[in-house]
Amino acid sequence: MKYRIVCMFMCLVLLVMASACGGPSTSLPVQTSDVTESVQSTRTAVTEETTVQETAGNSAEAMDLTYFFVDNPGNIVYIKTDITAVVVDADVTNTIPIERAGEAAVLPAGSVLYPAHLKPGVTISFAADMDFITYQGVEIHINTAVSADGTILFDGKSITDLFGGAFESIDENAANYQEAQEVDEIVMKPWEALDPHAFYKKIIIRMDWNQDGVEDEFFQSNEDDLSNTFTFTDGKTGEVTDLYALELVPENNNTDTEHDDTIGLKLDSTSLVVQNSKGEYGILSSIYYDDSGFVSYAFWYEPDTLIACKEIGEAFSYQEGQLYYHPYTNCLGNLWLMNQTVDLADDFTFANYSQTQYYSPYYKISLSAGHTIFSKTTVTIDISNGSGYEASTLAPGTVILPDRLENDENGTTYLYVTLADGRKGRFTYTAGENDYPVYLNGVDQWELFEGINVGG
């Protein structure tokens, strides 16, 4: 009996040591020659940081996966390639600790993970001894190494080569952020966009606004809030009009919205001077409203009031000779800003909308609201095979990266997506009134995916 007790104790010790050392994990070969120190799968349990409390009774507190994958989407990551990790605990939702520890866990590209030992309210940071929890509730550890420059490599890859997710917004936002550079003066010309990173002390437009054959001038001073001016000078008569004193009522004003009944023209980085096929000039500009986001207006010459205006839609931009419209969509959330090519009609509205609306690349790694979109159940998807599409499925916990909404020649609208492994797929898209609710392959999107963006 004593011999059996000793053997049982030694087996338990070996099991714990296996979980600490990573067990028989198979990892991909290291892809860099700079690795100087290999770090075998090691797991340091820090009591005050862990969300799992192993008790003296050799049991663990059961985890609620909703906390990770629903309530705290900003810390979710996904893997960009297939990997083989090491099981630390096969089921964190029960109270059995280190269950099947040391076994290999094969994770396909696109699998979502959550850091296992993270205090509530803390943003993810990567460390060599960290563990992750899969959407299926398995705690795993990924083999790490440290390169000569001190960079942590997971399964032989840099953090951003292996992982995707909202954390990428930190570096990207820093790279995109620029302090506004002061510019003394800019003369706006038709079809020339302003630099969104510049602050212009003076903005000038010179054109024949009233079509009388003589060049007129708009002049806006932005040097300080107290003495700013915005005037129009008639080139023929010399008459000066204070444009800040004008209160313009849009021709298509909708009193049911929270938009202002009257608006004023003001030049800023959203403004664009345009000219239609008749040679008439106009100004396009956007105003931001809390209830509906950006709303764009067109301004043009009107003999009685000097300036007339009307609402022409949502946000727009002009890039490299092309006018783009940026409608919102509720497909995968209501914070998306789409890219759609349009032309300018002679009445200064948008025309010839393209049949394709692209999701902005900025949102493809879930930067807007810190959400990563992934399947919450087995989801049917059509996958491209090069010559067409064939039916397939996504396992629960698989990331999708939206590409575009597109109408085909038969009037069917598809949502096209890219998977983490590079494969292309699509869903049929239908929607109720005002683009809500949204159905993908006939199923409400909320039944298929987690991480759908929801605005205020």
N, C-alpha and C positions, 0 to 999 in steps of 0.2 A: 504494500500500500504506500509506504514512504517513497519507494522508487517511482511509482506512478505519479505521485504528487510533484516530485522533483521534475520529472519529464514534462508534465503539464506546465509547470512554471517556466521551464526553459523554452517551451514552444511559444508561450505568451511573450517572453522577452524577445525571441527571434522575430515574431510578428511585428512588435513595436519597432524594432530596429529596421525591419524591411520597409515600414512606412516612412521612417525617417530618412532612409538612404535612397528611396525612390524605387526600389525593387527592379524587376526586369523590364524596364522601359526601353523601347526602341525609338530613338530620336533621329531626325534627319541629319545628314552630315553638315558640319559647320561650313559656311560659305565664305569665310574670310580668313586671311592669313595673319590677321592681327591678334588672334586669340592667344593670350598668354596664360590665362588661368581658367581651367574648366571647373565649373561648379556643379557637382552632381546634385540631383533633386534633393534639396534639404528643406525642411519645414520647421521654422521656428515659431512655436506657439507662444504668442505674447498675450497674457491673460487679459490686460486692459484693452487690447485692440480687437480681440476675436469676438465674433458674434456667436460662436459656439462655446459653451461652457461645459467642459468635461468635469464630471463630479467625482467625488471620492468613491462613489458606488460604481465606478467604471461605466457610466452612461453619459450620454450627451443630450443637450437640449435640442429638441426638434426645431428645424428652421421652417419658416413660412416663405416659400419662394416668391410670393406676391410682393414681399418687401423689396426684393432685388429687382425683379423683372417687370414690375408694374409701378411701384411707388417711387423708385429711384432710377429712372431711365438714364440720367446723365452719366452714371458710372458703368453702364453696360458697354462691353467691347465685343467685337467679333473677330474671328481669325480669317485671314485672307488666303491661307493654303491649308491643305490637309496636314494634320500632325498626329503623333502618337504621344500621349501624356501618361502619367502615372496616377492611379487611383489612390486617393487619400482616404476617402469614405464613399462607399458606393451609394449611400442614400442619406442625405443630411436631413431629410424630413422625418426620420424616425430617431429613436433614442439609443440606437446601437452604435457605439463609436468605432472608428477605423474599420468599417465593414469592407471586406475584400481588399484591404490595403495592399498596395504593391502590384496589383494587376495592371496590365496595359489598357489604356483607353484610347481608341482611335476616334479622332474628331475630324469630320469633314469640313472643308472650307465653308465659311458662312455661319458656323456655329456661334451662338451668342454665349458670352461668359460674364460672370460678375465676380469681382474680387471678394474672396471669402472672409478676409480678416480686415474689415474696414469699419471704423467707428461711424455711427450715424452722423450725417451732415458733413462728412469729410469727402473731398474730391479724390478720385483715384490717383495714385502715384505708383510707379512700377518699381519693384524690388526683386532681388534674386530669390528670396525665400517665400514669395507670395504664392498663395493657392487661388484657384478659381472655382466657381460653382457653375455647372452647366444648367441649361434650361430643364433638363431631366432630373436635376437634383443630385448630381454626382460631383463631389469635391475632387479636383484633380490638381496635379502639379506639373508644370512644364519645365523640362530641363533647361538650365541656363548656363551661360558662360560670360566671362568678362573680357573685353578686348583690351588691347594695350592702352587705349585712350580712356579706359574706365567705363566704356559703354556696356550696358547690360544687353546680352543677346539671348533671346528666347528661341530655343530649338534652332540655334545657329543664325537667327535673323534679328535685325534691329527691331525696336518696338513698333515703328510705323510700317515696317515691311511685313510684320506678322499680324499686327492688330489694327483694326479700324474702329471707329466709334466717335462719340461726341468729344472725347478728350482731344481729338485732332484740332478742334476749334481753337484751343488755347494758342498753339503756335501759329495757326493760319490767321487768326484775328490779329495777332501781334505783327505778322508779316504784312497784312493788308492795311493796318492802321498807320495813318500818316497825320501828323499835325498839320493843320491848315497853314499853307504858305501865303503870306500877304502879297498881293499883287496891286500895284498902285492903280493901274487902269487897264481895261480891256475893251476893245471895240468889237462888238458882236457882229457877225456876218451871217447871211442865210446859210443854213445847213452846216454850221460849225458849233459843236457842243462845247460847253464850258468844262473846265477841269473841276471835278467834284472835290478835289483836295486843296483848292485854292480859295482864298478869301479876297474878293475884289473890292477895293475901296471905291472905285468908280466903274460903272458899267455904262457904255455908250452904244447906241444903235443909230446908224445913219442910213436912211432909206426913204424912198418916196412913198410914205405911208398913205397919204390921201390921194395918190395918183394924179397930182396936178402938174407933174413934170419937173418939180423942184424937190431936192433932197431935204427931208425933215430930220429932226434929231430927238431921240429919247436919251435922257441923262439921269442916272440914278447914283446918288452919293450914299455910301454905306459907312462913313468914317466913324460915326458915333450915333447912339440912339436918339439923342436930343436934336441934332441938327441935320439928320438925314433928309434928303430931298429927292423927288422923282418928278421930272418935268418933261413936257413935250413942247418942242419949239417948231412952229410952222415955218418951213423954209421960205415960203413965198411972202407971208404977211409979217413974220417975226413974232406973232402972238405966242405967248407962253401959257401953257395949261398945267396946273398943279395936279398931277395924276394921283397923288395920295388922297386928294379930296373927292375923286370920282368914286361913286358907289355903283357898281355894275350889277344888274340883275340878269343872270343867265337866261337865255331864250327858253331853255328847256328846264327851268328851275322846278324841282320837286319839293313841295312844301311838306311832304310826309317824312322827309329825311331830317337828320340833325345837321345837315350842311347849312352853311350860312345862306340866308335869302339874298344877300348882296355880297359881292366879293370885290377885292381890289387887285389890280395888276401889280405884281412885284417881280423883279428879275432876280433869279438865284440859279444855283447849279442845275436845277431841273429845266430851266428855260431854254427854248430853242426857237430861233428866228427861222421862219419857213417862207416859201414862195410857191404859189400854185401855178398851174399851167397857163393861167391868164396873166401871170406876172404880178398878181396881187400879193401883198405881204401879210403875214400873220405871225403871232407869237403863241407857242404852246408852252404851258407851264403847269405844274402839279401842286396841289395843296394836300397836306396830310390831315385826316380826320380820325379821331379816336375810335369812332364807331365803325368805320369802313376802310381805313387805310388811305392810300393815295388815291386822289381823284384828279383827273387832268382836265384842263380847260383850254379852249382855243379863243384867242383874241384877234380881232380884225377891225379894219376901218369901217365906221358907220358915220355918214355925214352929220346926223343930228346930235349924236353923243360923242363923236370922235372915236370911241371904242365900243364895240359890241363883243359879247362873249357867250359861250355855251359849254356845257359839260360834254366831254367827248369820250369818257371812259376812265379806266384805271391808269396805272403808271405806264410810262413809255420811256424809251431812250433812243439815242441815235448813235450808232457805232459803225465806223468804217463804211460810210455811205449807205447804210441800211437803217430804216426806221423799224423799231421793235415795240410791240405792245406787250405789257406784262400783266395779264389777267391773273386773278386768284383762282384757286380750285379747291374743292373739298375732297378731291381724290387723294387719299392718304393724309388728310388733314386740311385745315383751312389757313395754314400759314405759308403755303407754297407760292412762289412768285414765278410765273411761267414766262418763257420767251417765245413770241410769236411774231413773224414778219408781217408787216402791213405796209400799205401805201397811203399817201396823203391825197384826199379828194379835194376838188376845187372849193368845197364849202368848209375846208379845214377840219373835216372829220377823218377818221381812219377808214380805209377801204381795202378790199382784196386781202382779207385775213387768210393766212396760210392754214391748211388743214392739219398742221402739226404744231403742237405746243410742247416745247422742251422744258423739262424741269431745270431750274438754274443749277449749274455745277456746284455752286456754293452750298446747296442743300443736299447733295448726293452723299455727303458723309455726315448728315444730320447735324449741321452746325446751328441752324436757326433756333431750335428750342431744346437742344441737348437730347433728342430722341433718336434711337436707332430702330428702324422698322423691321420686324421679324414675325414669322408665322407663329401663331399660338396653338395651332392644330395642324393636322395634315392638310395641305392645301394643294388643290389641283392647278396645274400650270401647263401651258403649251411651251415647249422648248424648241428653239430653232435647231434644225439638223443640217442647215446649209442650203437645202432645196425647198424647205417648207417648215412646218411645225408639227410636232408630235406630242401627244399627251404624256404628262409626267406628274410627279408630286414633289412637294417640298416637305421635309420632315419638320416637326415642331421645333422652334428655336432656330430657324434659318433666316438670315438677313436677305432682304431685297433692296436694290438701289434703283429708284425710279429714273427712267430716261425721258419718256415723252408720252403724251396722249396724241393719238393720230386717227383720223377718219379715213377709211378705205373707200374705194370707188362704189361700194354697195351701201355706204352710209353707216357701216359698223364702226364703232369707236373702240380702240384697243389701248390698254395701258401697257407700254413696253418697259421692261426692267432688265437690269443686269444682275447676275448672281456673283457672289464673291469669287468664284472660280473662273469667271469670265464668260460663262454661258449666258445666252440671251433668251429671254422668255417673254410671254405676254398673257394678259387676261382680257376678256371682253369687258367693256365698261358701259354701264348704264346708270342713270341717276334719276331721281325724282325732280320735282319742281325746284328751280334755283340751285341745281346741282347737288341736291341732298334729299334723301340719303343716297349713298354711293353703293353700287353693287358691282362686284368683280366676279365674273363667271356666274352671275345670278345670285350671289351670296353677299349679304351685307358685309362691307369691309371690316366692321368692328368685330365680326365673328371670326375673321380670318387672321388679323394682324394686331400685334401690340406695337406701341410706339407711335401711333397716329397722332400727328400734331393737332392740338386744339388751342385756338386763340381765345382771347378774352371776349 
